[in-house]
Amino acid sequence: MEAGSHDSAREPARTPSRPEAEALPASHALFDWEATAQALRRAALLVAKIGGPEELFAGLVRQLTDDLSAATAFIAVFDDAERTRMRTLAFRLDGRDLRSFDYELRGTPCARVVGQAFQYIASGLNRDFPGESIFAAKRMDSYAAYPLNASDGTPLGLIVAMDRQPIRDPELAESLMKIFAVRAAAELERQRALQALSDSEASYRAIFEAVEDAVFVHDWETGAILDVNRKACEAYGFRRDEMLGWSIDRFSSGVPPYTGVEAMAWVQRAKAGERPRFIWHRRRSDGVMRWDEVRLKAVTINGKPRVLACTRDITERKEAVDALRSREAQYRAIFDGSADSLVLWNRKIRIVDVNAAFTRMYGYEPHEVIGGSFGNRLSEEEVARRSLLIERALAGEQGHLETTTVRKDGSRLDVELRYLPIMHQGEPHVLVVSRDISARREAEAQREELENQVRQAQKMEAIGQLTGGIAHDFNNILTTVIGYLAMAEERATQGTDRDLVRQLDQAHLAASRARDLVSQMLTFARRQGGERKASELAPIVRQSVQLLRATMPSSTIIDADVPSSPIIAEVDGVQLEQVLFNLCINARDAVGSNGRIRVGMRERDAGALRCASCRSDVPAGRWVELSVSDDGTGIAPEVLGRMFDPFYSTKETDRGSGMGLAMVHGIVHSHGGHIVVETRAGAGSTFRVMLPPCGAAASRAPEAMPSRPAAARPRTGSLTGRILLVEDQAMVAEFMSELLGSWGLEVIVHEDPLAALDWLRIPTNPVNLLITDQTMPRMAGLELASRAVDLRPTIAVLLYTGDAAVFGAEELRRSGVRKLMRKPIEPSTLHSALLELLRSPLPEPGEPAAAE
């Protein structure tokens, strides 16, 4: 398009177009549609105004560039009869109204629009339509245009908008241009009619008929119709001769305020000199209801006063405006119906609008906050942080914040805030979406707590497995050590060296203490238990306290608060004594040389209690509580999380093994209980052992008890027979072979259980007794026993293990095990067991294995 004439001007900066609504969050798209609705509403209002042609066309172009944020827009009509050139009626470029120009239609995108339909070119305008026009010089790249057609379809021209980047919303562009095109086309036709009237006053009829508005001439006195034009006949569907003499009420809707009474009231206003303009609801000949815009004016025709009515069918326009209003109400309903709080902020950081969810969440009514800012409900730091996020959102940057805020009543809640940049009424605004995340944070805290519990349980399980493995290896070593010590003691007692006997006895005692430590390790690992039975706890507690008093300094007071009524629980009495001893010894170390220790016992209901060792909640219900309290210095926070770990101790190296509380943990949890710890710096500590009352804990089969040192116990009875010993540890196998041989037994040793089975399969290999370890590679001792009995039904089996607690009596019987012994083995206990097995006949079916 070549410019006939134009003003050159520096191109002003323009705000970049917004992204399409479909690319935005739902809340953002809401306000894009609101902006669209407002633009269409402004367009509808603009075209309804009466003004001069130049003012109208300039206003339409100006409004189009503003609403579309377009660099240029113009309205053009045919400039020649051949319709080959176009002339602009209004032209706006980069915010300035410039002089009109003309251009050749051929070779331009306008040729695809005139007399045809709406066209939209998103980009590539200069590439597809190269030329030397002002638009090429101004780098126009996108194009939208709508044809101007007369009411009879005759092409009149077009309305065009262009920009250097894609026009932001082609649907909005089409809607606006359609409205503007109708008004511009109507104005062009109106100009034609007025021009015809000005050319010849005598051509009243021609002009009257040429007006595209329906025109009625009414009688001054009665309001009856005296004349109508062609457009009126077309619009109303009646012939001219039919309507002459009718009153207005004949084709009004008949529903107030659209009746003959209201019509005559408007006529009276026109007769009084006014020029009223109003909307009227009327009926066509086919019964279809239409909306008209009516303008009345008092005129003189042929020397007589008349009332002239010009009406224009605005049904589509009114329906569009009503639809826009309905859509605006719908958007408002969506805005208020959002479950999230929505707050609209302007560039002055003032609240423009809030929805109903805001009132529910924060307690403020809209009139209390609209027009205001943060007020004094937040700290200065919080206000500064949120203001910065709003400023960044005004610049186009989305923001996110999780924080704690304050309601109107002063209560606090956790919220997630999202800051979304939007355009509202043509200006940048920020929509803040607020969501209450208090429940989510609480769930996250609970999940974190559960994860901590799982980690703690996994840690304790891993430590237990490691401890059990170490205990197994120690048992093998101690079996050899204690066994050789017992053999050496027996030989030493036959001599006269008393110092040697004493030294061996001390070494045996030390090995026994090491065995007890291994027993504690297995207790922690929950791999070794004792015999539990329903027991009254008061005697156990009183006896333990009495024994503890003898070990306490005279300056330390230990009291027992034991109720007179019986409290019964299913416990292993020995292990319960161990728990009380360990807790009281720790309390003694906490109070130092002067202090008080209180041992209590009661039944209670568990409330909101948390186990300090497994980190889980104590289930609600009835519990038996054993408590040990002291008035010492309390427990440091860094110690609380580790004090139940094996070998962890805050005492001096020579004052503790670090297994005391680990053993307490193992015993208490093996009884189905929990440990609650209450401590405060400088105010002492209380350990509460929560045990299920009698009947709540699962009973277990009696377990093998560890054999006690009995090196000096005399052995009676001779041993004869052939023993098959299966032991994968060479050191233990060598000791057992030597020990059994010293008792007169013939010993066949196999370190591989499969090799032992092959040996048993040979009928010529006689054997009286199978002694086997439980934990071995390739095959466990229990399976070896079962398969050995299948091969040799008369063979007796003795199984020894460091994990005797894992076997039930029925399981041992089915596998053919007649004796079960726990490592480390005391030679005297083993001798007694062998003497019994080698002399006794096979047990009757169903008779359980004996445990040593």
Secondary structure in CASP SS format (residue, H / E / C, confidence):
PFRMAT SS
TARGET T0000
AUTHOR 0000-0000-0000
METHOD secondary structure of the structure
MODEL  1
M C 1.00
E C 1.00
A C 1.00
G C 1.00
S C 1.00
H C 1.00
D C 1.00
S C 1.00
A C 1.00
R C 1.00
E C 1.00
P C 1.00
A C 1.00
R C 1.00
T C 1.00
P C 1.00
S C 1.00
R C 1.00
P C 1.00
E C 1.00
A H 1.00
E H 1.00
A H 1.00
L C 1.00
P C 1.00
A H 1.00
S H 1.00
H H 1.00
A H 1.00
L H 1.00
F H 1.00
D H 1.00
W H 1.00
E H 1.00
A H 1.00
T H 1.00
A H 1.00
Q H 1.00
A H 1.00
L H 1.00
R H 1.00
R H 1.00
A H 1.00
A H 1.00
L H 1.00
L H 1.00
V H 1.00
A C 1.00
K C 1.00
I C 1.00
G C 1.00
G C 1.00
P H 1.00
E H 1.00
E H 1.00
L H 1.00
F H 1.00
A H 1.00
G H 1.00
L H 1.00
V H 1.00
R H 1.00
Q H 1.00
L H 1.00
T H 1.00
D H 1.00
D H 1.00
L H 1.00
S C 1.00
A C 1.00
A C 1.00
T E 1.00
A E 1.00
F E 1.00
I E 1.00
A E 1.00
V E 1.00
F E 1.00
D C 1.00
D C 1.00
A C 1.00
E C 1.00
R C 1.00
T C 1.00
R E 1.00
M E 1.00
R E 1.00
T E 1.00
L E 1.00
A E 1.00
F E 1.00
R E 1.00
L E 1.00
D C 1.00
G C 1.00
R E 1.00
D E 1.00
L E 1.00
R C 1.00
S C 1.00
F C 1.00
D E 1.00
Y E 1.00
E E 1.00
L C 1.00
R C 1.00
G C 1.00
T C 1.00
P H 1.00
C H 1.00
A H 1.00
R H 1.00
V C 1.00
V C 1.00
G C 1.00
Q C 1.00
A C 1.00
F C 1.00
Q E 1.00
Y E 1.00
I E 1.00
A C 1.00
S C 1.00
G C 1.00
L H 1.00
N H 1.00
R H 1.00
D H 1.00
F C 1.00
P C 1.00
G C 1.00
E C 1.00
S C 1.00
I H 1.00
F H 1.00
A H 1.00
A H 1.00
K C 1.00
R C 1.00
M C 1.00
D C 1.00
S E 1.00
Y E 1.00
A E 1.00
A E 1.00
Y E 1.00
P E 1.00
L E 1.00
N E 1.00
A C 1.00
S C 1.00
D C 1.00
G C 1.00
T C 1.00
P E 1.00
L E 1.00
G E 1.00
L E 1.00
I E 1.00
V E 1.00
A E 1.00
M E 1.00
D E 1.00
R C 1.00
Q C 1.00
P C 1.00
I C 1.00
R C 1.00
D C 1.00
P H 1.00
E H 1.00
L H 1.00
A H 1.00
E H 1.00
S H 1.00
L H 1.00
M H 1.00
K H 1.00
I H 1.00
F H 1.00
A H 1.00
V H 1.00
R H 1.00
A H 1.00
A H 1.00
A H 1.00
E H 1.00
L H 1.00
E H 1.00
R H 1.00
Q H 1.00
R H 1.00
A H 1.00
L H 1.00
Q H 1.00
A H 1.00
L H 1.00
S H 1.00
D H 1.00
S C 1.00
E C 1.00
A C 1.00
S C 1.00
Y H 1.00
R H 1.00
A H 1.00
I H 1.00
F H 1.00
E H 1.00
A H 1.00
V C 1.00
E C 1.00
D C 1.00
A E 1.00
V E 1.00
F E 1.00
V E 1.00
H E 1.00
D E 1.00
W C 1.00
E C 1.00
T C 1.00
G C 1.00
A C 1.00
I E 1.00
L E 1.00
D E 1.00
V E 1.00
N C 1.00
R H 1.00
K H 1.00
A H 1.00
C H 1.00
E H 1.00
A H 1.00
Y H 1.00
G C 1.00
F C 1.00
R C 1.00
R H 1.00
D H 1.00
E H 1.00
M H 1.00
L C 1.00
G C 1.00
W C 1.00
S C 1.00
I H 1.00
D H 1.00
R H 1.00
F H 1.00
S E 1.00
S C 1.00
G C 1.00
V C 1.00
P C 1.00
P C 1.00
Y C 1.00
T C 1.00
G H 1.00
V H 1.00
E H 1.00
A H 1.00
M H 1.00
A H 1.00
W H 1.00
V H 1.00
Q H 1.00
R H 1.00
A H 1.00
K H 1.00
A C 1.00
G C 1.00
E C 1.00
R C 1.00
P C 1.00
R E 1.00
F E 1.00
I E 1.00
W E 1.00
H E 1.00
R E 1.00
R E 1.00
R C 1.00
S C 1.00
D C 1.00
G C 1.00
V C 1.00
M E 1.00
R E 1.00
W E 1.00
D E 1.00
E E 1.00
V E 1.00
R E 1.00
L E 1.00
K E 1.00
A E 1.00
V E 1.00
T E 1.00
I E 1.00
N C 1.00
G C 1.00
K E 1.00
P E 1.00
R E 1.00
V E 1.00
L E 1.00
A E 1.00
C E 1.00
T E 1.00
R E 1.00
D E 1.00
I C 1.00
T H 1.00
E H 1.00
R H 1.00
K H 1.00
E H 1.00
A H 1.00
V H 1.00
D H 1.00
A H 1.00
L H 1.00
R H 1.00
S H 1.00
R H 1.00
E H 1.00
A H 1.00
Q H 1.00
Y H 1.00
R H 1.00
A H 1.00
I H 1.00
F H 1.00
D H 1.00
G H 1.00
S C 1.00
A C 1.00
D C 1.00
S E 1.00
L E 1.00
V E 1.00
L E 1.00
W E 1.00
N C 1.00
R C 1.00
K C 1.00
I C 1.00
R C 1.00
I E 1.00
V E 1.00
D E 1.00
V E 1.00
N C 1.00
A H 1.00
A H 1.00
F H 1.00
T H 1.00
R H 1.00
M H 1.00
Y H 1.00
G C 1.00
Y C 1.00
E C 1.00
P H 1.00
H H 1.00
E H 1.00
V H 1.00
I C 1.00
G C 1.00
G C 1.00
S C 1.00
F C 1.00
G C 1.00
N C 1.00
R C 1.00
L C 1.00
S C 1.00
E H 1.00
E H 1.00
E H 1.00
V H 1.00
A H 1.00
R H 1.00
R H 1.00
S H 1.00
L H 1.00
L H 1.00
I H 1.00
E H 1.00
R H 1.00
A H 1.00
L H 1.00
A C 1.00
G C 1.00
E C 1.00
Q C 1.00
G E 1.00
H E 1.00
L E 1.00
E E 1.00
T E 1.00
T E 1.00
T E 1.00
V E 1.00
R C 1.00
K C 1.00
D C 1.00
G C 1.00
S C 1.00
R E 1.00
L E 1.00
D E 1.00
V E 1.00
E E 1.00
L E 1.00
R E 1.00
Y E 1.00
L E 1.00
P E 1.00
I E 1.00
M E 1.00
H E 1.00
Q C 1.00
G C 1.00
E E 1.00
P E 1.00
H E 1.00
V E 1.00
L E 1.00
V E 1.00
V E 1.00
S E 1.00
R E 1.00
D E 1.00
I C 1.00
S H 1.00
A H 1.00
R H 1.00
R H 1.00
E H 1.00
A H 1.00
E H 1.00
A H 1.00
Q H 1.00
R H 1.00
E H 1.00
E H 1.00
L H 1.00
E H 1.00
N H 1.00
Q H 1.00
V H 1.00
R H 1.00
Q H 1.00
A H 1.00
Q H 1.00
K H 1.00
M H 1.00
E H 1.00
A H 1.00
I H 1.00
G H 1.00
Q H 1.00
L H 1.00
T H 1.00
G H 1.00
G H 1.00
I H 1.00
A H 1.00
H H 1.00
D H 1.00
F H 1.00
N H 1.00
N H 1.00
I H 1.00
L H 1.00
T H 1.00
T H 1.00
V H 1.00
I H 1.00
G H 1.00
Y H 1.00
L H 1.00
A H 1.00
M H 1.00
A H 1.00
E H 1.00
E H 1.00
R H 1.00
A H 1.00
T H 1.00
Q C 1.00
G C 1.00
T C 1.00
D C 1.00
R H 1.00
D H 1.00
L H 1.00
V H 1.00
R H 1.00
Q H 1.00
L H 1.00
D H 1.00
Q H 1.00
A H 1.00
H H 1.00
L H 1.00
A H 1.00
A H 1.00
S H 1.00
R H 1.00
A H 1.00
R H 1.00
D H 1.00
L H 1.00
V H 1.00
S H 1.00
Q H 1.00
M H 1.00
L H 1.00
T H 1.00
F H 1.00
A C 1.00
R C 1.00
R C 1.00
Q C 1.00
G C 1.00
G C 1.00
E C 1.00
R C 1.00
K E 1.00
A E 1.00
S E 1.00
E E 1.00
L H 1.00
A H 1.00
P H 1.00
I H 1.00
V H 1.00
R H 1.00
Q H 1.00
S H 1.00
V H 1.00
Q H 1.00
L H 1.00
L H 1.00
R H 1.00
A H 1.00
T H 1.00
M C 1.00
P C 1.00
S C 1.00
S C 1.00
T E 1.00
I E 1.00
I E 1.00
D E 1.00
A E 1.00
D E 1.00
V C 1.00
P C 1.00
S C 1.00
S C 1.00
P C 1.00
I C 1.00
I E 1.00
A E 1.00
E E 1.00
V E 1.00
D C 1.00
G H 1.00
V H 1.00
Q H 1.00
L H 1.00
E H 1.00
Q H 1.00
V H 1.00
L H 1.00
F H 1.00
N H 1.00
L H 1.00
C H 1.00
I H 1.00
N H 1.00
A H 1.00
R H 1.00
D H 1.00
A H 1.00
V H 1.00
G C 1.00
S C 1.00
N C 1.00
G E 1.00
R E 1.00
I E 1.00
R E 1.00
V E 1.00
G E 1.00
M E 1.00
R E 1.00
E E 1.00
R E 1.00
D E 1.00
A E 1.00
G C 1.00
A C 1.00
L C 1.00
R E 1.00
C C 1.00
A C 1.00
S C 1.00
C C 1.00
R C 1.00
S C 1.00
D E 1.00
V C 1.00
P C 1.00
A C 1.00
G E 1.00
R E 1.00
W E 1.00
V E 1.00
E E 1.00
L E 1.00
S E 1.00
V E 1.00
S E 1.00
D E 1.00
D C 1.00
G C 1.00
T C 1.00
G C 1.00
I C 1.00
A C 1.00
P H 1.00
E H 1.00
V H 1.00
L H 1.00
G C 1.00
R C 1.00
M C 1.00
F C 1.00
D C 1.00
P C 1.00
F C 1.00
Y C 1.00
S C 1.00
T C 1.00
K C 1.00
E C 1.00
T H 1.00
D H 1.00
R H 1.00
G C 1.00
S C 1.00
G C 1.00
M C 1.00
G H 1.00
L H 1.00
A H 1.00
M H 1.00
V H 1.00
H H 1.00
G H 1.00
I H 1.00
V H 1.00
H H 1.00
S H 1.00
H C 1.00
G C 1.00
G C 1.00
H E 1.00
I E 1.00
V E 1.00
V E 1.00
E E 1.00
T E 1.00
R E 1.00
A C 1.00
G C 1.00
A C 1.00
G E 1.00
S E 1.00
T E 1.00
F E 1.00
R E 1.00
V E 1.00
M E 1.00
L E 1.00
P C 1.00
P C 1.00
C C 1.00
G C 1.00
A C 1.00
A C 1.00
A C 1.00
S C 1.00
R C 1.00
A C 1.00
P C 1.00
E C 1.00
A C 1.00
M C 1.00
P C 1.00
S C 1.00
R C 1.00
P C 1.00
A C 1.00
A C 1.00
A C 1.00
R C 1.00
P C 1.00
R C 1.00
T C 1.00
G C 1.00
S C 1.00
L C 1.00
T C 1.00
G C 1.00
R E 1.00
I E 1.00
L E 1.00
L E 1.00
V E 1.00
E C 1.00
D C 1.00
Q C 1.00
A H 1.00
M H 1.00
V H 1.00
A H 1.00
E H 1.00
F H 1.00
M H 1.00
S H 1.00
E H 1.00
L H 1.00
L H 1.00
G H 1.00
S H 1.00
W C 1.00
G C 1.00
L C 1.00
E E 1.00
V E 1.00
I E 1.00
V E 1.00
H E 1.00
E C 1.00
D C 1.00
P H 1.00
L H 1.00
A H 1.00
A H 1.00
L H 1.00
D H 1.00
W H 1.00
L H 1.00
R C 1.00
I C 1.00
P C 1.00
T C 1.00
N C 1.00
P C 1.00
V C 1.00
N C 1.00
L E 1.00
L E 1.00
I E 1.00
T E 1.00
D E 1.00
Q C 1.00
T C 1.00
M C 1.00
P C 1.00
R C 1.00
M C 1.00
A C 1.00
G H 1.00
L H 1.00
E H 1.00
L H 1.00
A H 1.00
S H 1.00
R H 1.00
A H 1.00
V H 1.00
D H 1.00
L H 1.00
R C 1.00
P C 1.00
T C 1.00
I C 1.00
A E 1.00
V E 1.00
L E 1.00
L E 1.00
Y E 1.00
T E 1.00
G C 1.00
D C 1.00
A H 1.00
A H 1.00
V H 1.00
F C 1.00
G C 1.00
A H 1.00
E H 1.00
E H 1.00
L H 1.00
R H 1.00
R H 1.00
S C 1.00
G C 1.00
V E 1.00
R E 1.00
K E 1.00
L E 1.00
M E 1.00
R E 1.00
K C 1.00
P C 1.00
I C 1.00
E C 1.00
P H 1.00
S H 1.00
T H 1.00
L H 1.00
H H 1.00
S H 1.00
A H 1.00
L H 1.00
L H 1.00
E H 1.00
L H 1.00
L H 1.00
R H 1.00
S C 1.00
P C 1.00
L C 1.00
P C 1.00
E C 1.00
P C 1.00
G C 1.00
E C 1.00
P C 1.00
A C 1.00
A E 1.00
A E 1.00
E C 1.00
END
